[in-house]
Amino acid sequence: MTTAQNKNLLVELFVEELPPKALKKLGESFAATLAASLASQGLAAADAKLTSYASPRRLAVQVANVASKAADKAVQQKLMPVAVALDASGAPTPALLKKLAALGADASVVAQLKRAPDGKAEALFLDTTVAGATLAEGLQKAFDEALAKLPIPKVMSYQLEDGWTSVNFVRPAHALVALHGAEVVPISSLGLQSGRTTHGHRFEAAQPKVTLRDADSYAQQLEEEGAVIASFEARRDEIARQLAAAAAKAGSGLKPVDDAALLDEVTALVERPNVLTCRFEPEFLTVPQECLILTMKANQKYFPLLDAQGKLTNQFLVVSNISPADASAVTGGNERVVRPRLADAKFFFDQDRKKTLAARIPQLAKVVYHNQLGSQGERVERVRAIAKAIAQQLGDASLIGPVDTAAQLAKADLLTDMVGEFPELQGIMGGYYARHDQLGDTVADAIEDHYKPRFAGDALPRNAAGLVVALADKLETLVGLFGIGQLPSGDRDPFALRRHALGVIRMLIERELPLELGALFDAAVPAFGDKLKQDPRAALADFFRDRLAGQLRDEGYSAQEVDAVLALAPQRLADVPKRLAAVRAFAALPEAASLAAANKRVGNILKKAEGAVEAKVDAALLKEPAEQALSAALASARPLADKLYLNGEYAASLRELAVLKAPVDAFFDAVMVNADDAALRANRLGLLATLHAAMNRVADLSRLAA
């Protein structure tokens, strides 16, 4: 690459309004693919500085230090085997001459050809120089590749100005800019020829078109002359700054609702943001704030304002794409638009409360849940049965009543007008309606929380009843769908079974519930009667193990630590973090490596033994001092280690067993396990089996061996 010819490159495609939810990814993909293609052609460095731009009507990228021409490359090209290329006298054969002619060479280069081994034969190679690509050639290839690889949600077909030619792209394109420094790079696409002219803001620009001086002036000229903040990140930061400032001005302690996805979407809708404060009538605040917030965010892309306690106020912020001297028309228009939406929400809320949740239960029998698993009404009865069994496993009789009520009513809000309009509010509205029906906070909270955790990092149910119903709801889904063969495969998980499993895992571990996974499956399967085609328990156990292993690795545990603990298939998941901590503490001991290796050796010996080995030792058959010493050390250490294990003090239990290092090492140095005497052999295997059982209660320590 010739440094003197290196300049910054700017490429922009100006189009009609791009899909807002896809804009950020489109901009990132366009920039990354184009730069990577230039780098692969030797026109830019692999780590060249990129500046990506994406606004509602443009995709652009600036690539630093791009060459006008790639450096020539020395290439060694294999021609053919020597036996084919040269005759007995060493003269070139017609086949070789034909090959050289195809490459633009002739017989004069034969003497310069190199011989080199090629497998079992020897071949001829030609050293040539390939001219580096010019920027015009390379950029055309890079631009075409960048467009082809855009993650476009849906393409459209449109006609070019000639009235005959049709092209396909996400939106009609109207201008193409390609500048290498101040020079235009000639490329074409979508019926456009590159130039240096782009378009500014539809309404705010001083002039409709902006003629760019060079690649480095792009962002500045667009902002100053075109009233456009071209950078997605800069525009997002500006909106966030204006939102915070407007909230502070609207009232002490007020803050806009925190929603990163909404902020990204609004950033993709405006080119020059202007945040304005609007209001609605206070009487709408009698409606649950989740309903009002959702309708303002989802339908209008507004930012509701919350007070310091997180309570909705009757003010909201609008991100406008224009900045008129008198903003009253904009604020008034938005206030008029939102009013019918809020009125609808109030109407739904008032209408829904005229009918109790309990009165809606019979209708669930008419709502299909799954064609093989029946109606929502049937599902509710299964969830009730599973929830009751879980409450009984917890040994808390006081839970059974509220758990059964919450499980019976949890899906009733699916039949309300509010949830019909806003499906995202299922569960939340059930909680509100349960309080209106005077069912109490315990039941209402359980109904609201039974979908939790809905995503990674989501809160868990607040009370014990909510935990039980949430567990039952997720287990019903998992057991039912596994039982009819609807397992996730690859990236496909249409029923979110991975998320359901992780939710169960989180509840069991984080709330330290004294429940065993196998017992939960056993409680859920009978609830389905004869609807299941197969017993799902074994597949579910593997599925949960994989999910748990992945989650634990994400939390920072090593693969060895996770493997050691999960190899024992622990049923009480609440114990898993303590077991992992114990394994980590054990691994830090100086005796750990030797004991892990010995444990692996013991395991291998026991696997190779003929028949089952009983963990039993006859002291009278301990002949060698080393085996006597090991048996004595094990007998001394094991009682306290077992006691600590049963008390859940796993780290201390393993620490007690660390004293076995010396006698174990001595045993393997001095004792022949597979003695000729059958009784001695069986007794020594029994000693090893006793040792193996004692050391592997917390985890399979052999998995820690290098």
Buried (B, 14 or more C-beta within 10 A) or exposed (E): BEEEEBBBBBBBBBBBEBBBEBBBBBBBBBBBBBBBBBBBBBBBBEEBEBBBBBBBBBBBBBBBBBBBBBEEEEEEEEBBBBEBBBEEEEEBBEEBBEBBEEEEBEEEBBEEBEEEEBEEEEBBBBEBEEEBBBBBBBBBBBBBBBBEBBEBEEEEEBEBEEEEEEBEBBBBBBBBBBBBBEBBBEBEBBBBEBBBEBBBBBEBBEEEEBEBBBBBBBBEBBBEBBBBBBBBBBBBBBBBEBBBEBBEEBBEEBBBBEBEEBBBBBBBBBBBBBBBBBBBEEEBBEBBBBBBBBBBBEEBBBBBBBBEEEEBBBBBBBBBBBBEEEBEEBBEEBBEBBEEBBBBBBEBBEEBBEBBBBEBBEBBEEEEBBEBBBBBBBBBBBBBBBBBBBBBBBEEEEBBEBBBBBBBBBBBBBBBBBBBBBEEBBBBBBBBBBBBBEBEEBBBBBBBBBBBBBEEEEEBBBBBBBBBBBBBBBBBBBBBBBBBEBBBEEEEEEBBBBBBBBBBBBBBBEBBBEBBBBBBBEBBBEBBEEBBEEEBBEBBBEBBBEBBBEBBBEEEBBEBBBBBBBBBEBEBBBBBBBBBBBBBBBBEBEBBBBBBBBBBBBBEBBEEBEEEBEBEBEEEBBEBEBBBBBBEBBEEBBEEBBEBBEEBBBBBBBBBBBBBBEBBBBBBEEBEBEBEEEEBBBBBBBBBBBBBEBBBBBBBBBBBBE
